[in-house]
Amino acid sequence: MPYTYFRGYRRALQLAAVCLLLVAFRADNPRDPGRVVHLADFQSKHVKPRHVDVWLPDGYPQPGRKYAVLYMHDGQNLYHPATAYGGTAWEVDSTLAALGGQVRNTIVVGIWNTDLRFAEYAPAKPYQLLPAARREQLAQERPGQPLSDAYLRFIVEELKPYIDGQYRTDKRRNATFVAGSSMGGLISLYAAMEYPRVFGGAACVSTHWPLSLKDNTPAFTNAMLRYLAAKLPTGKRRPRLYFDYGTATLDARYEVHQLRIDSLLRAKGYDAQHWQTQKFAGAAHNEGSWKKRFATPALFLLGAQAQR
């Protein structure tokens, strides 16, 4: 197992150092976090319209420079407390600005969710691998069939071409990433599997493996394992995959599932260059917790090591 006690302890120290650096940097160097461009009611032929918030870092555009792009779900929760769930935003812009030269120049595209969030974020192909009885149970809890394939077509066929045409982006897969939390973690992983030529990596934060809120059965994890066993890219198409989970509130359910996913990744030859799983003791399932640790997935996907 690549995550021994020693390495886990060392990573904990590294994370603490990063957090202290961010606090000190923000206090002593109030760097401009850039600006957010609001695209209201972005139209699509695949899904219903939704807002999109595009974060441009300070100094954008710099002559001759192209920018990596991080597509993030639940976009209303990323920048502004006024629109964020529970009044707490991730403050993705401030974190990336504080990290400065530790991460590559990046644009963040925040895609707002809609009232169809569950349907759009539930991975359709693994969902269809569930036993019929389990699908019926989930349909009673969350009516409707998954719309995730249509949602990903919206991102890949409509939103990404717009972003690439409007902004100075690096269009290559090794500069295009996707990230989200909870159900957003599931759809991020699904995006990396379904479009390995588009996305070079995914950050899956507090991934909601059970799919249900009522119980914690292994049914969907079983389905995901079957799906991943067949779909995990190898060789040059292998994405960088980041996972994490806390130990409080809803996150307390996730470890048993994540360990099974980790075992499959290990068996498929994913190493520390392409895969990282982090456990955050005491962290809950909320925007405040994700805000505190966003630097960790950001460094994994966008840091100097990720560009090798």
Sine and cosine of phi, psi and omega as CSV:
sin_phi,cos_phi,sin_psi,cos_psi,sin_omega,cos_omega
0.00,0.00,0.80,-0.59,-0.11,-0.99
-0.95,0.31,-0.23,0.97,-0.09,-1.00
-0.95,-0.30,0.96,0.28,0.02,-1.00
-0.95,0.30,0.16,-0.99,0.01,-1.00
-0.86,0.50,-0.68,0.73,-0.05,-1.00
-0.89,0.46,-0.72,0.70,-0.01,-1.00
-0.92,0.39,-0.60,0.80,0.05,-1.00
-0.89,0.45,-0.65,0.76,0.03,-1.00
-0.91,0.41,-0.68,0.73,0.00,-1.00
-0.89,0.45,-0.66,0.75,0.02,-1.00
-0.90,0.43,-0.59,0.81,0.04,-1.00
-0.88,0.48,-0.67,0.75,0.04,-1.00
-0.91,0.41,-0.65,0.76,0.02,-1.00
-0.90,0.44,-0.67,0.74,0.02,-1.00
-0.90,0.44,-0.66,0.75,0.03,-1.00
-0.88,0.48,-0.64,0.77,0.02,-1.00
-0.91,0.43,-0.66,0.75,0.03,-1.00
-0.89,0.46,-0.69,0.72,0.00,-1.00
-0.88,0.48,-0.69,0.72,0.03,-1.00
-0.90,0.44,-0.63,0.77,0.03,-1.00
-0.89,0.46,-0.68,0.74,0.01,-1.00
-0.89,0.46,-0.69,0.72,0.01,-1.00
-0.89,0.46,-0.73,0.68,-0.02,-1.00
-0.91,0.42,-0.66,0.75,-0.02,-1.00
-0.89,0.45,-0.69,0.72,-0.03,-1.00
-0.92,0.39,-0.55,0.83,-0.02,-1.00
-0.96,0.28,-0.67,0.74,-0.11,-0.99
-1.00,-0.10,-0.34,0.94,-0.06,-1.00
-0.72,-0.70,0.99,0.16,-0.04,-1.00
-0.95,0.32,0.93,0.36,-0.04,-1.00
-0.89,0.45,0.64,-0.77,0.06,-1.00
-0.88,0.47,0.84,-0.55,-0.03,-1.00
-0.97,0.22,0.15,0.99,0.00,-1.00
1.00,0.03,-0.42,-0.91,-0.04,-1.00
-0.64,-0.77,0.40,-0.91,0.01,-1.00
-0.92,-0.39,0.80,-0.59,0.06,-1.00
-0.99,-0.16,0.85,-0.53,-0.04,-1.00
-1.00,-0.09,0.87,-0.49,0.08,-1.00
-0.97,-0.24,0.97,-0.23,-0.09,-1.00
-0.99,0.17,0.70,-0.72,0.12,-0.99
0.75,0.66,0.83,0.56,0.04,-1.00
-0.88,0.47,0.81,-0.58,-0.13,-0.99
-1.00,0.10,0.47,-0.88,0.01,-1.00
-0.47,-0.88,0.52,-0.86,0.12,-0.99
-1.00,-0.03,-0.08,1.00,-0.05,-1.00
-0.97,-0.22,-0.57,0.82,-0.05,-1.00
-0.67,-0.74,0.17,-0.99,0.02,-1.00
-0.94,0.35,0.42,-0.91,0.00,-1.00
-0.86,0.51,0.49,-0.87,0.08,-1.00
-0.42,-0.91,0.36,-0.93,0.05,-1.00
-0.96,0.27,0.47,-0.88,0.10,-1.00
-0.71,-0.70,0.77,-0.64,0.03,-1.00
-0.93,-0.38,0.85,-0.52,-0.04,-1.00
-0.96,-0.29,0.87,-0.48,0.05,-1.00
-1.00,-0.05,0.80,-0.60,0.05,-1.00
-0.92,-0.38,0.83,-0.56,-0.07,-1.00
-0.92,0.39,0.32,-0.95,0.02,-1.00
-0.82,0.57,0.73,-0.69,0.02,-1.00
1.00,0.00,-0.11,0.99,0.03,-1.00
-0.93,0.38,0.67,-0.74,-0.09,1.00
-1.00,-0.05,0.65,-0.76,0.08,-1.00
-1.00,-0.05,0.68,-0.74,-0.09,-1.00
-0.81,0.58,0.75,-0.66,0.08,-1.00
0.96,0.27,0.09,1.00,-0.08,-1.00
-0.96,-0.29,0.69,-0.73,0.12,-0.99
-0.94,-0.35,0.48,-0.88,-0.16,-0.99
-0.91,-0.42,0.68,-0.74,0.18,-0.98
-0.91,0.41,0.33,-0.94,0.00,-1.00
-0.78,-0.63,0.77,-0.64,0.10,-1.00
-0.93,-0.38,0.92,-0.40,0.06,-1.00
-1.00,0.00,0.81,-0.59,-0.05,-1.00
-0.81,-0.59,0.65,-0.76,0.01,-1.00
-1.00,0.07,0.16,-0.99,-0.06,-1.00
0.79,0.61,0.75,0.66,-0.15,-0.99
-0.86,0.51,-0.42,0.91,0.00,-1.00
-0.94,0.35,-0.22,0.98,-0.04,-1.00
-1.00,-0.09,0.02,1.00,-0.21,-0.98
-1.00,0.05,-0.61,0.79,-0.20,-0.98
-0.86,-0.50,-0.70,0.72,-0.21,-0.98
-0.92,-0.39,0.85,-0.53,0.07,-1.00
-0.83,0.55,-0.51,0.86,-0.05,-1.00
-0.90,0.43,-0.47,0.88,0.00,-1.00
-0.96,-0.27,-0.19,0.98,-0.10,-0.99
-0.98,0.21,0.51,-0.86,0.06,-1.00
-0.89,0.46,0.79,-0.61,0.00,-1.00
0.97,0.26,0.07,1.00,0.05,-1.00
0.98,0.19,0.17,0.98,0.03,-1.00
-0.85,-0.53,0.85,-0.52,0.02,-1.00
-0.99,-0.10,0.37,-0.93,0.08,-1.00
-0.91,0.41,-0.47,0.88,-0.09,-1.00
0.84,0.54,0.73,0.69,0.02,-1.00
-0.84,0.55,-0.64,0.77,-0.02,-1.00
-0.89,0.46,-0.72,0.70,-0.01,-1.00
-0.91,0.41,-0.64,0.77,0.00,-1.00
-0.91,0.42,-0.73,0.68,0.00,-1.00
-0.91,0.41,-0.61,0.79,0.05,-1.00
-0.90,0.44,-0.65,0.76,0.00,-1.00
-0.93,0.37,-0.57,0.82,0.03,-1.00
-0.93,0.37,-0.44,0.90,0.11,-0.99
0.80,0.60,-0.82,-0.58,-0.06,-1.00
-0.94,0.34,-0.09,1.00,0.05,-1.00
-0.95,0.30,-0.33,0.94,0.04,-1.00
-0.83,-0.55,0.39,-0.92,0.00,-1.00
-0.95,0.32,0.31,-0.95,0.05,-1.00
-0.90,0.43,0.84,-0.55,-0.19,-0.98
-0.67,-0.75,0.63,-0.78,0.20,-0.98
-0.98,-0.22,0.67,-0.75,0.04,-1.00
-0.93,-0.37,0.80,-0.60,0.02,-1.00
-0.95,-0.30,0.96,-0.29,-0.01,-1.00
-1.00,-0.06,0.91,-0.40,-0.05,-1.00
-0.99,-0.13,0.91,-0.40,-0.03,-1.00
-0.90,0.43,0.54,-0.84,0.12,-0.99
-1.00,0.08,0.14,-0.99,0.02,-1.00
-0.77,-0.64,-0.13,-0.99,0.05,-1.00
-0.94,0.33,-0.07,1.00,0.07,-1.00
-0.97,-0.23,0.44,0.90,-0.08,-1.00
-0.80,0.60,-0.78,0.63,-0.05,-1.00
-0.87,0.50,-0.73,0.68,-0.04,-1.00
-0.90,0.45,-0.62,0.78,-0.04,-1.00
-0.97,0.23,-0.43,0.90,-0.05,-1.00
-0.99,-0.15,-0.21,0.98,-0.01,-1.00
-0.98,0.18,0.89,-0.46,-0.04,-1.00
-0.87,0.50,0.88,-0.47,-0.17,-0.99
-0.92,0.38,-0.71,0.70,-0.08,-1.00
-0.92,0.40,-0.72,0.69,0.11,-0.99
-0.88,0.47,-0.59,0.81,0.02,-1.00
-0.85,0.53,-0.65,0.76,-0.01,-1.00
-0.95,0.32,-0.26,0.97,0.07,-1.00
-0.99,0.12,-0.16,0.99,0.03,-1.00
-0.92,0.38,0.50,-0.87,0.15,-0.99
-0.85,0.52,0.53,-0.85,-0.05,-1.00
-0.84,0.55,-0.62,0.78,-0.01,-1.00
-0.90,0.44,-0.61,0.79,0.01,-1.00
-0.95,0.33,-0.62,0.78,0.07,-1.00
-0.87,0.48,-0.62,0.79,0.03,-1.00
-0.91,0.42,-0.66,0.75,0.04,-1.00
-0.88,0.48,-0.70,0.71,0.00,-1.00
-0.92,0.39,-0.58,0.81,0.02,-1.00
-0.91,0.41,-0.53,0.85,0.06,-1.00
-0.95,0.32,-0.55,0.83,0.02,-1.00
-0.98,0.20,-0.70,0.72,-0.01,-1.00
-0.73,-0.69,1.00,-0.03,-0.08,-1.00
-0.86,0.51,0.50,-0.87,0.05,-1.00
0.98,-0.21,0.38,-0.93,0.02,-1.00
-1.00,-0.02,0.40,-0.92,0.03,-1.00
-0.85,0.53,0.64,-0.77,0.04,-1.00
-0.90,-0.44,0.33,0.94,-0.13,-0.99
-0.91,0.40,-0.56,0.83,0.02,-1.00
-0.90,0.43,-0.65,0.76,0.06,-1.00
-0.92,0.39,-0.63,0.77,0.02,-1.00
-0.89,0.46,-0.68,0.74,0.01,-1.00
-0.94,0.35,-0.56,0.83,0.09,-1.00
-0.90,0.44,-0.62,0.78,0.08,-1.00
-0.84,0.54,-0.73,0.68,-0.03,-1.00
-0.91,0.41,-0.76,0.65,-0.14,-0.99
-0.97,0.24,-0.65,0.76,-0.12,-0.99
-1.00,-0.07,-0.36,0.93,-0.09,-1.00
-0.86,-0.52,-0.80,0.59,-0.08,-1.00
-0.95,0.32,-0.75,0.66,-0.02,-1.00
-0.87,0.50,-0.72,0.69,0.06,-1.00
-0.85,0.52,-0.60,0.80,0.05,-1.00
-0.90,0.43,-0.75,0.66,-0.02,-1.00
-0.88,0.48,-0.70,0.72,-0.01,-1.00
-0.91,0.42,-0.51,0.86,0.02,-1.00
-0.99,0.15,-0.48,0.88,-0.09,-1.00
-1.00,0.00,-0.50,0.87,-0.12,-0.99
-0.82,-0.57,0.27,-0.96,-0.04,-1.00
-1.00,0.10,0.98,0.20,-0.08,-1.00
-0.98,-0.20,0.44,-0.90,0.22,-0.98
-1.00,0.01,0.93,-0.36,-0.17,-0.99
-0.98,0.18,-0.16,0.99,-0.09,-1.00
-0.93,0.37,0.39,-0.92,-0.02,-1.00
-0.89,0.45,-0.54,0.84,-0.02,-1.00
-0.98,0.21,0.12,0.99,0.11,-0.99
-0.79,-0.61,0.24,0.97,-0.04,-1.00
-0.81,-0.59,0.85,-0.53,-0.12,-0.99
-0.71,-0.71,0.23,-0.97,-0.02,-1.00
-0.65,-0.76,0.57,-0.82,-0.06,-1.00
-0.44,-0.90,0.45,-0.89,0.06,-1.00
-0.09,-1.00,0.15,-0.99,-0.02,-1.00
-0.86,-0.51,0.46,-0.89,0.05,-1.00
0.87,0.49,-0.86,-0.51,0.11,-0.99
-0.88,0.48,-0.49,0.87,0.08,-1.00
-0.90,0.43,-0.46,0.89,0.11,-0.99
-0.93,0.37,-0.65,0.76,0.03,-1.00
-0.89,0.46,-0.73,0.69,-0.05,-1.00
-0.94,0.33,-0.45,0.89,0.06,-1.00
-0.92,0.38,-0.71,0.70,0.06,-1.00
-0.88,0.47,-0.69,0.73,0.00,-1.00
-0.88,0.48,-0.64,0.77,0.02,-1.00
-0.88,0.48,-0.69,0.73,-0.01,-1.00
-0.91,0.41,-0.52,0.85,0.01,-1.00
-0.98,0.21,-0.67,0.74,-0.07,-1.00
-0.98,0.22,-0.46,0.89,-0.05,-1.00
-0.76,-0.65,0.89,0.45,-0.03,-1.00
-0.92,0.39,-0.31,0.95,0.06,-1.00
-1.00,0.09,-0.16,0.99,-0.02,-1.00
-0.97,-0.24,-0.75,0.66,-0.10,-1.00
-0.97,-0.25,0.79,-0.61,0.01,-1.00
-1.00,-0.01,-0.10,1.00,0.02,-1.00
-0.08,-1.00,0.31,-0.95,-0.01,-1.00
-0.61,-0.79,0.66,-0.75,0.12,-0.99
-0.94,-0.33,0.88,-0.48,-0.07,-1.00
-0.92,-0.40,0.99,-0.14,-0.13,-0.99
-0.99,-0.12,0.79,-0.61,-0.01,-1.00
0.74,0.68,0.79,0.61,-0.09,-1.00
-0.87,0.49,0.78,-0.62,-0.08,-1.00
-1.00,0.05,0.96,0.28,-0.05,-1.00
-0.86,0.51,-0.59,0.81,-0.05,-1.00
-0.92,0.40,-0.37,0.93,-0.06,-1.00
0.94,0.35,-0.60,0.80,0.02,-1.00
-1.00,-0.01,0.42,-0.91,0.16,-0.99
-0.99,-0.16,-0.21,0.98,-0.09,-1.00
-1.00,0.02,-0.48,0.88,-0.04,-1.00
-0.58,-0.82,0.05,-1.00,-0.07,-1.00
-0.76,-0.65,0.78,0.62,-0.03,-1.00
-0.98,0.19,0.34,-0.94,0.01,-1.00
-1.00,0.09,0.10,1.00,-0.17,-0.99
-0.84,0.54,-0.76,0.65,-0.06,-1.00
-0.96,0.29,-0.56,0.83,0.09,-1.00
-0.88,0.47,-0.64,0.77,0.08,-1.00
-0.84,0.54,-0.70,0.71,0.00,-1.00
-0.91,0.41,-0.66,0.75,0.02,-1.00
-0.89,0.45,-0.64,0.77,0.01,-1.00
-0.89,0.45,-0.66,0.75,0.06,-1.00
-0.89,0.47,-0.71,0.71,0.00,-1.00
-0.89,0.45,-0.75,0.66,-0.05,-1.00
-0.91,0.41,-0.59,0.81,0.01,-1.00
-0.84,0.54,-0.54,0.84,0.00,-1.00
-1.00,-0.02,-0.42,0.91,-0.18,-0.98
-0.96,-0.28,-0.32,0.95,-0.08,-1.00
-0.83,0.55,0.87,-0.49,0.00,-1.00
-0.92,0.39,0.46,-0.89,0.05,-1.00
-0.81,-0.59,0.15,-0.99,0.04,-1.00
0.90,0.44,-0.66,-0.75,-0.07,-1.00
-0.93,0.36,-0.32,0.95,0.00,-1.00
-1.00,0.01,0.06,1.00,-0.01,-1.00
-0.92,0.38,0.85,-0.52,0.00,-1.00
-0.99,0.13,0.25,-0.97,0.18,-0.98
-1.00,0.04,0.82,-0.57,-0.08,-1.00
-0.86,-0.50,0.83,-0.55,0.04,-1.00
-0.90,-0.43,0.73,-0.68,0.09,-1.00
-0.75,-0.66,0.49,-0.87,0.18,-0.98
-0.45,-0.89,0.16,-0.99,0.04,-1.00
-0.29,-0.96,0.45,-0.90,0.10,-0.99
-0.99,-0.15,-0.25,-0.97,-0.02,-1.00
-0.80,-0.60,0.06,1.00,-0.03,-1.00
-0.90,-0.44,0.32,-0.95,-0.02,-1.00
0.75,0.66,-0.69,-0.72,-0.08,-1.00
-0.88,0.47,-0.50,0.87,-0.01,-1.00
-0.89,0.45,-0.37,0.93,-0.01,-1.00
-0.89,0.46,-0.30,0.95,0.00,-1.00
-0.99,0.14,-0.25,0.97,-0.32,-0.95
-1.00,0.04,-0.43,0.90,-0.16,-0.99
-0.85,0.52,-0.70,0.71,-0.05,-1.00
-0.86,0.51,-0.56,0.83,0.03,-1.00
-0.97,0.24,-0.71,0.71,-0.05,-1.00
-0.88,0.47,-0.61,0.79,0.01,-1.00
-0.88,0.47,-0.56,0.83,0.04,-1.00
-0.94,0.33,-0.65,0.76,0.07,-1.00
-0.89,0.45,-0.68,0.73,0.02,-1.00
-0.86,0.51,-0.66,0.75,-0.01,-1.00
-0.88,0.48,-0.65,0.76,0.03,-1.00
-0.92,0.40,-0.70,0.71,0.00,-1.00
-0.87,0.50,-0.66,0.75,0.02,-1.00
-0.89,0.46,-0.69,0.73,0.00,-1.00
-0.91,0.41,-0.48,0.88,0.01,-1.00
-1.00,0.08,0.05,1.00,0.07,-1.00
1.00,0.06,0.25,0.97,0.05,-1.00
-0.96,0.28,0.78,-0.62,-0.03,-1.00
-0.92,-0.38,-0.12,-0.99,-0.08,-1.00
-0.90,0.44,-0.36,0.93,0.04,-1.00
-0.95,0.32,-0.50,0.87,-0.10,-0.99
-0.91,-0.41,-0.12,0.99,-0.09,-1.00
-0.50,-0.87,0.68,-0.73,0.09,-1.00
-0.57,-0.82,0.72,-0.69,0.14,-0.99
-0.83,-0.55,0.76,-0.65,-0.02,-1.00
-0.84,-0.54,0.64,-0.77,0.10,-0.99
-0.93,-0.35,0.78,-0.63,-0.02,-1.00
-0.91,-0.41,0.99,-0.14,-0.05,-1.00
-0.88,0.48,0.76,-0.65,0.04,-1.00
1.00,0.08,-0.17,0.99,-0.04,-1.00
-0.97,0.25,0.66,-0.75,-0.04,-1.00
-0.98,-0.18,0.03,-1.00,-0.04,-1.00
-1.00,-0.09,0.98,0.22,-0.02,-1.00
-0.35,-0.94,0.22,-0.98,-0.06,-1.00
-0.89,0.46,-0.55,0.83,0.02,-1.00
-0.88,0.48,-0.67,0.75,0.03,-1.00
-0.92,0.39,-0.65,0.76,-0.03,-1.00
-0.94,0.35,-0.57,0.82,0.08,-1.00
-0.86,0.51,-0.69,0.72,-0.08,-1.00
-0.90,0.44,-0.53,0.85,-0.10,-0.99
-0.92,-0.39,0.18,0.98,-0.03,-1.00
-0.86,0.50,-0.47,0.88,0.02,-1.00
-0.85,0.53,-0.52,0.85,-0.06,-1.00
-0.92,0.40,-0.82,0.57,0.08,-1.00
-0.91,0.42,-0.53,0.85,0.02,-1.00
-0.88,0.47,-0.69,0.72,0.02,-1.00
-0.92,0.39,-0.59,0.80,-0.01,-1.00
-0.92,0.40,-0.68,0.73,-0.03,-1.00
-0.99,0.12,-0.59,0.80,-0.21,-0.98
-0.91,-0.42,-0.07,1.00,-0.05,-1.00
-0.96,0.28,0.06,-1.00,-0.06,-1.00
-0.86,0.51,-0.64,0.77,-0.02,-1.00
-0.90,0.45,-0.54,0.84,-0.04,-1.00
-0.94,0.35,-0.30,0.96,-0.06,-1.00
-1.00,-0.02,-0.01,1.00,-0.03,-1.00
-0.95,0.30,0.00,0.00,0.00,0.00
